[in-house]
């Protein structure tokens, strides 16, 4: 009798184990987040929405009349649509807080045309480059100090340049010999322009398209874009911008890359760049031209 009882117990345990295994496999196959390895992509597809982080920097990503716009935003929207994620929500952050924000889960992806740099690659997972761009300089009308390069700023210790917090320009200026004492920071582009207009700074710099379009939007005669600006000969110029993800969301980054390549091939990326005042010829990064791995490794 005891033998029969033991056999019944063992058989029942095996049946339960088999049922449990079948349940786990099913959860895994449908991308349910309850199963191990469901991944971030499956989570977003199930939810049907993605949250993007941006820093209000035209023409990369900015808000206008309650609508999120910009080249990096449009490219991301096109990619996520192909991945079956139609709804896009946005969260504004200071540029310096974008990487901490994506790591903290405040948003799922950074769409700011952020330059891929080795030190940033330690804290964020970058997709392949979407665009490339140079630097620009804004000075008071008439360019009274004759500034045409970062070296000109370095040569005059009385010159003060204001830069948006957390941007690559701070490092570029220092590499070109500008003293840290000459550099001040502000939270956004309007604040940097205001500093120059008020005389608290003699110049401001940022990516070429950003400062040029911001000046056009401001519609003031107090400032001018230096057309004769000499690009700095430093590592990181031109910059290569890309979407960036949480370090743990490799599956989402890989899926994004796969669709991004397809959209480059069919001309969608070029079209979206042109739509946002970029030049497809000058600003688009062709497939294989430069890779994120090369940029993260500091090979370029």
N, C-alpha and C positions, 0 to 999 in steps of 0.2 A: 504493500500500500504506500509505504514511504517513497519507494522508487518511482511509483506512478506520479505521486505529488511533486517530486523533484523534477521529473521530466516535464510536467505541465508548467511549472514555474519557469524553467529554462526556456521552453518553447514560447511562453508569453513574453519573456524579456527580449528574445530575438525578434519577435513580431513588432514589439514597440520600437526597437532600434531601427528596424527596416523602415517603419513608418516615419520615424524622425529623420532618417537620411533622405528619404524621398521628399520631405517637406523642405529641407535645406536646399536641395538641388533645385527645386522649383523656384524658391525665393531667389537663388543665384541667377537662374536663367532669365527671370523677368526684371532683373535690375533692382529688386527691392533693396532699400537701404538697410533693412533688418538683417540681411545676410552679409557675411564677411566678404569684402572685396567688391561690393556693389559699386563703389566709386562715386566720385563727385559728378561725373557726367550723368550717370543713371539717376542720381538724386535730382539734378536740375531738369532732366527730361521728364521725370515723374511729376515734379512741381510745375513744369511748364514755364518757368521764368528764371531769369538770371539778373543779378545785381552787379552793375558796373560802377567802379570808382573813378572819379575824374577830378581835375583841379582847375576847371574853368580857364583854360588856356586856348584861345582861338589861334589857329584853325584846327587844332588837334581834338579837343573836347571842350565843350562849353555849353552853357545854358542860355537860351534866348526865348523870352516870352513863355517861360515854363516848359520849353522843349529842349531836350538834349540833342546837340548837334556836333559836327566835326568829323574830320577824316577818320580818326581812330575809332570813334563811335560808330560811324557808318560801316566801317569794315567789320567791326565786332558784331553788329546787328546782322549783317549779311552772313557771317560765319555761323552764328547761333541759330539763325533761321534754317540753314542747311542741316543743323544738328537736331532740328525738331523743337527748338526752344523759341517760341514766338514773342513772349512778353519780356521786355527789358525794363528794369527799374534802375534808378541811378542814385548815387550818393556822392555829394560834393565833399572834398577834403582839401586841406592845404597840400601842396605838392610833396612836401617833406613827410607827410603822414600817409601817403598812398601805400607804400610798402608795409609799414606797420599795420595799416588798416586791412590789407588783404591777408596778412598773416594772422590777424586777430579774428578774421571771419566777418568783418563789417561789410564786405562785398566779395564777390566771387572772382572778379578779374579787374585789373587796372587797364583802363582804356584812355591813355593820356599821351600816346606817342612817346613813351618814356624811353630814353636812351639806354641801350644795353651796355653795362659796364661790369667789369669783373667783381667789384665790391658789391654791386647790386645783385649780381647772380648768386651771392652767398645767402641772400635773404629773400629772393623771389625767383620763381620759375618762369623764364621768358619763353614766349613763342618765337618763331622765326621772324626776322625783320620785315616790317610792312612798308617802311619809308625811310629815307635818309634826308638829312638837312644840315645846313651850316649855321653860322652865327650872325647876329646883327647888332648894330650899335645905334642908340638914340642919344642925341645931345640937344642942348638949347639951339634955337633957330640961329643960323649963321655959323654954327660950330666955332664959337669964339676961341676955344683952346686948340683948334686944329687937330682934333683927335680922329685918327683914321685906323687905329689898330690898338690891340691890348698893349703892345710895346710902347705906344705913345703915352698910355696911361701910366705904365711903369716908369717911364722916363721923367714924369713930373710928380713928385711925392705929394704935391698939394692937391692933386686931383682925387676926388672921391667918386667911386662908382657904386651904384646900388643894384643889387641882384635879388631875384626871387629866392626865398629860402629853399634849400635842398636841391638846387639845380646844378648841372655840371659846369656852368659858367664860372662858379667860384673857383673850382680846381683849374679850369683853363686860364683864368686870370693869373692865378698864382704861378702856374707853370711858365707863363710869359713874363714873369718878373714883378708882377704887381704885389705890393706889400699887403698883408692881411689888414694892416691899419687903414688902408685906402678903401677897403671893401665893407659895405654895410648891406644888410639884408632887409627885405620887406616880405609880407605874406603873399602878395599877388602882383600881377603886372600893373593894374591901376595904381597901386601904392608906389611902385618903382617910378612910374611916370610922374606922379604927384611930387615925389622927392626931388626930381630934376626940375620940375616947374617952379617949385618953391625955393630952389637954390640950396637945398640940403644935400644935394649930390650934383656932380658935374656931368654925369652920363649914366646910362643904364644899358644893360646888354641881356640878350636872350636869344633863343633860336630865331633865325632870320624871319621866317614866316610869322612867328608869334608877335614880335615887336613891330614888324611892318604893318600887319593887319590891325593890331591894337591901336597904332598911331592913326591909321586911316579911319578907324571907328571913332576915335576921340574927336577928330575934326578940329584940331587946334593949330594955330600958327606959331605957338610958343616952342614947339619941338620939331626936330627933323631927323629923318632916317639917313644915316651916312652911307650914301651910294658907293663911295670909294673905299669902304671898309675892307681891310686886308684880313683874310681868314687866318686864325692862329695856326701855327705849325705844331700842333700838339696831338698826342694820342687821344682819340675820341672825336676828332673832327675830320670828315663829317661824322655826325652822330647817326646811329641806326635805331629807329624807334620800333617798339613792339608791344603787344599785349603781355601782361605779366600776371602770374597766378601764385597761389599759395604753394609752398614747397612740397606739400603732401598731395597735391592734386595733379600728379603727372598724367593720369588718364585723361583729364580734361584738357591739359596742354597739348597732348599728343593728338587728340581728336580735333582740336582747334587747328593745329598745324596741317593736318591732312586736308581739311576743307580750305584753309587759306591757300595752299598750293593750287588747288583746283580753281579757286577764284582768281588767282594770278594768271593761270593758264587761259582762262576764258575771257580775260579782259575786264572782269568786274572791279578788281582792285584799282587798275589804272583809271577806270571811269569814276570811281569814288574819290580818288585823289584829285582828278581834274575838277570834279564838282565842288571841291573844297579849296579851290584856288592854288593847288599844287600843280606842278608839271609832272606828268606821267614819265616823261623822258628823263628829267633831272632827279626827281624825288622817289620814283619807284625802285624797289630793290628786286631785281630779277631773281628767279629761282636759282639757287646755288652760287649767286654772285658773292654773297657774304653770308656766313652762317652764325647762328647764335653761339654754337660751340666755339667758333674762332674768337668771337667777341668776348665771351665769358672767360676764355683762356688768355685774353690779352694778346692774341696773335696779330692783331691789326692796329 
